[in-house]
């Protein structure tokens, strides 16, 4: 999967004459989104956003191991094979390039009450597209989980997460399972809602393979996955991403 994404990114950047363009990535303070509760990983500070800007194009990526970067786009390419911090820079830059070229939009994280509204719309989207199916939500996003339980029923919703603070907790009537149980969970469901940050932490390739193996429909969510979904032609749900953001970098 990473080879496919890297090849596509290189070809897009080369064709657009951007390989030698300057890129700078910074780590944003978690409070810029003013989220509605401390339930969100970003509000807790468990994860942060790496923010990238390239000549008016914006891109962001979630990570729990952030790093900043300054250089040229061509210097970013092989960072997809680095550690989690490197991949956050890579995917933030990918999003910024595709945003600049108007291949994707809404690459800035939603704010305030928008994640809650997003949850209701996500549940409606899944219901209209797939019916009342069994759903796995990979990555704990409280607005999503609350709405999924409301519309699909707790017996039809499975949630996994990698944050040890969440694992084993009951949230909205559903027990949060360890991300190490993803294979077991995906055997039981019809649709998998997968956080785009799975590409950053390295779990997305395996998740997509498991979805194919068990005939599960993957749907990415969140700004991190915008460029990935475009390149891999995957469904993505992220209706409240913004296109403009003022930050001093």
N, C-alpha and C positions, 0 to 999 in steps of 0.2 A: 504493500500500500504506500509506504513512504517513498519508494522508488518512483511510483506513478506520479505522486504529488510533486516530488522534486523535479522530475522531467518536465511536467506541465508548467511549473513555476518558472523554471529556467527559460523555456521556450516563450512564455508570455513576456517575461522581462526583457529577453533579448530582442524580440520582435518590436517591443515598444521603445527600445533604446534606453532602458533603465538600469542595466547592470552596473553602471558606474555612478548611478545616482546615490546621493548621501541618504542615509537612514539613521535615525536616532530613536532608541526605545527607552522609555522611562517607566518606573514603577509608580503607579498612582496611589494616593492615600485612599483607604477603603471608604471614607465617609463621603466621597464625592457623589455617590449615587443616592444618598439619603433614603435607604431602604426602610420599609415599614416595620421591620422587627429584627431582633438579634438572632433569629432562627437561620438567617441566610449566612452562608459561609463567608461571603464578602464582608458582611457587617461584623462578623466575629473576628475578622482578621486572619482566619484560617487560610484563606486564599486571597490573592490580590490580583490586580490587573496590570499586565504589561501593555503600555500604550505606545503606538508607533505612528509617526506621521511622515509622509513622503509627498512633498509638493502638492499639498492639499488633499491627499488621500489619507484616510484614517484606518487604523486597524488595532484591535485589542485581542488579548488572549489571557485566560485565567491560568494561574499556577500557584502552587504552594511553595515553590522554590524560585522566587523571582531573581532576575539579574537585569542590569541595564546594558545597553549596547550602543556604540557609535561606530559607524563605518560605511561601507558601500553595500548595495544590495547583493553584489556577487560574493561578498564576504559572509553573507547570511546563509547562503544556500546549503552548505554542508552541516549547518547547525541542526538540521533535522535529525542527524545521527548522533547528536550530543546528548547531554543530560536534560533533565526536565526544564531547567532554566533556559538552555539553548533552544529547545523546541518552542518554548513560549515566545522567544524572540522571533523564531522562524515563522510561526503561524500568525503572530501579530503583523509581521512584515508582509506575509502573503496576503493577508486581509487588506492591508493598506494599499498594496499595489493593485489588487483587483478592484478596490474601492475607487482609487484614483482613475482607473481605466473604465469605470462605470460598469464593470462586470457584476458587481454585487453592491448592495446598499444596506444601510442600517448596521454599521459595524461598531457603533459605540453603545456600550451597555445601557440598558433601560434604567429608569430612575424612579424614586419615590414609590407610588402605588402601582406602577406599571407591572411589576412582576406578579402581583396578585391578580390583576386583570388578565394578564397573559395566561395564568393558570386556567381560568374559566374558558378562555378562547381555545386553549390547547385541548382541553377536554372535549369541547364542542367539535373541534377540527377532527380529532381522532374518532369520535362517535359518528360523525357524518361520513368519514372516509372508510372506516373499518367495521362500524357497528359496535355493539356492546361485547367487546372481546376482552381477553385477559391481557393485561399490560404490565410490562416491567419498566420501572423508571430508574435508570442507571445514573446515580448522583442525586443526592437529596436536595431538592428545591422546594421549599415549603408551600409556595403558592401553587405549584403544579400538583404536588402530592395531595393537598387538601381538595383541589378541584377534581382530581382523578377519583379519589375515594367517594366524593359526593356523587359523581355521575356514573361511575362504573361499579361501585360497591367495594368495600374493603376486601372481600373474598376474591376479587378479580384484579387486585393491584399488588404488585411486588416492588419493593424499593430496596436498592443496594447502595452502599456508600463506602468510601475508604476512610472517612474520618472516624477514629475510634470513639470520639465523644458522642457520635450518633448511633453507632452500631449497638443493637440490642434495645434501643429506646422505642417506645410506642409513640408514633406520630400520626395523629388523625385516625387512630384506630388500626394502624398498620405497623408491624415491627420492622425496624430498619435492619436489613441483613448486611453482612460483610460483602464487599466487592469481590472477595475471593470465592463467593458462592454464585457468581454470575452464570457460570456454565449450568449449574443445577437449576437456577431460576429460568434461564432462557428455554429450557426444555418444556416449561409449563405454560408459556405465553404465546400470544399471536403477534404482538407488537412490542418493540423495544424502543423506549425513548432514551436516547443516549446523549449525555452532555458532550458538547464539542471539546471540552477540556480533556476528554479521554485520549485525544490525539496528543496532547501535551504530556500527560503522565504515562503514555506508552501503552495503554490498554485498548485503544480503538481497533488496531488490526485484529487482535484476537476476538473482540466483540463482534466485529463484522463477519469474521469467519464462523463464529458460533451461530450468528443469525442465519447465515447461508446454510449451515449444517442442519439446523432445526427448523428451517423454513419460517423464520420469524422476520417480519418487516421492520427494518431499522428506520427510525426517524431521529435525526440529530436535533438538538436544541441549543440555543445560546450563541452569542456573537463569535466565540472562538471558532465555531464550526462553519462559519459562512463561506470561507474560501474552500475548505475541504469539500463541502457539499457541492459547490459549483464544479470543482474538478472531477469528483467521483460520481457526479450525477445522483446524489442522495437527496431524499426529502429532508427539509430542515424547517423547523418552526421557531421563528424569532421575530414576531411582528412589531415589537416596540423598540428595536434598535434605532439609534439616532445616527444622523449623517454629519453632524457638526458638533464640535466640542472645543472649548477654549482651555488650553493647558500650556503653561510655560515650560518648554523643553529646550 
